[in-house]
Amino acid sequence: MTDPQLNRPSSAYVGDTTQPAGAAYGTSQPKTLSVVALVLGLASIFIGGSILVPIAGIIVGVLARKREPAGRAMALWGIWLSVAMLVLWALLWIVAGGLILAAIGLAASGA
């Protein structure tokens, strides 16, 4: 009374290779440059006074926006963090330089 058709697994699970694994969820697009831009943006916060890290973050972020549309949000975050830290460190260097020059001027005038 048993039907042999019901006792075996369906062909979707045994030997069916018409669809690659994970294809039901779509293929993921590469986001390597976007991740690197975000990491450089975050690193520019913690690496004090460095000008090279934010500049590299801006360059990689712009490249990522053009090449990787799937990672656009991460690339934008990397760009904005890098720009913000570059401006902040530039302002801090200008203020520090002004204070040093003011101190030298006061010392030279004998005050």
For each residue, the residues with C-beta under 8 A, 3 or more apart:
1:
2: 6 7
3: 6 7
4: 7 8
5: 8
6: 2 3
7: 2 3 4
8: 4 5
9: 13 14
10: 13 14
11: 14 15 16
12: 16
13: 9 10 16
14: 9 10 11
15: 11
16: 11 12 13 19
17: 20
18:
19: 16 23 24
20: 17 23
21:
22: 25 27
23: 19 20 26 27
24: 19
25: 22
26: 23
27: 22 23
28: 70
29: 68 69 70 71
30: 68 70 71
31: 34 35 64 68 70 71 74
32: 35 36 68
33: 36 37 60 63 64 67 68 71 75
34: 31 37 38 61 64 68 70 71 72 73 74 75 78
35: 31 32 38 39 71 74
36: 32 33 39 40 60 64 78
37: 33 34 40 41 57 60 61 64 74 75 77 78 79 82
38: 34 35 41 42 74 75 77 78 81
39: 35 36 42 43 78
40: 36 37 43 44 53 54 56 57 60 61 78 82
41: 37 38 44 45 54 57 61 77 78 79 80 81 82 85
42: 38 39 45 46 81
43: 39 40 46 47 53 57
44: 40 41 47 50 53 54 57 81 82 85 86
45: 41 42 81 85
46: 42 43
47: 43 44 50 53
48: 89
49: 89 92 93
50: 44 47 53 54 89
51: 54 55 86 89 90
52: 55 56
53: 40 43 44 47 50 56 57 82
54: 40 41 44 50 51 57 58 82 83 85 86 89
55: 51 52 58 59 82 86
56: 40 52 53 59 60 82
57: 37 40 41 43 44 53 54 60 61 78 79 81 82
58: 54 55 61 62 79 82 83 86
59: 55 56 62 63
60: 33 36 37 40 56 57 63 64 78
61: 34 37 40 41 57 58 64 65 75 76 78 79 82
62: 58 59 65 66 75 79
63: 33 59 60 66 67
64: 31 33 34 36 37 60 61 67 68 71 72 74 75 78
65: 61 62 68 72 75 76 79
66: 62 63
67: 33 63 64
68: 29 30 31 32 33 34 64 65 71 72 75
69: 29 72
70: 28 29 30 31 34
71: 29 30 31 33 34 35 64 68 74 75
72: 34 64 65 68 69 75 76
73: 34 76 77
74: 31 34 35 37 38 64 71 77 78
75: 33 34 37 38 61 62 64 65 68 71 72 78 79
76: 61 65 72 73 79 80
77: 37 38 41 73 74 80 81
78: 34 36 37 38 39 40 41 57 60 61 64 74 75 81 82
79: 37 41 57 58 61 62 65 75 76 82 83
80: 41 76 77 83 84
81: 38 41 42 44 45 57 77 78 84 85
82: 37 40 41 44 53 54 55 56 57 58 61 78 79 85 86
83: 54 58 79 80 86 87
84: 80 81 87 88
85: 41 44 45 54 81 82 88 89
86: 44 51 54 55 58 82 83 89 90
87: 83 84 90 91
88: 84 85 91 92
89: 48 49 50 51 54 85 86 92 93
90: 51 86 87 93 94
91: 87 88 94 95
92: 49 88 89 95 96
93: 49 89 90 96 97
94: 90 91 97 98
95: 91 92 98 99
96: 92 93 99 100
97: 93 94 100 101
98: 94 95 101 102
99: 95 96 102 103
100: 96 97 103 104
101: 97 98 104 105
102: 98 99 105 106
103: 99 100 106 107
104: 100 101 107 108
105: 101 102 108 109
106: 102 103 109 111
107: 103 104 110
108: 104 105
109: 105 106
110: 107
111: 106
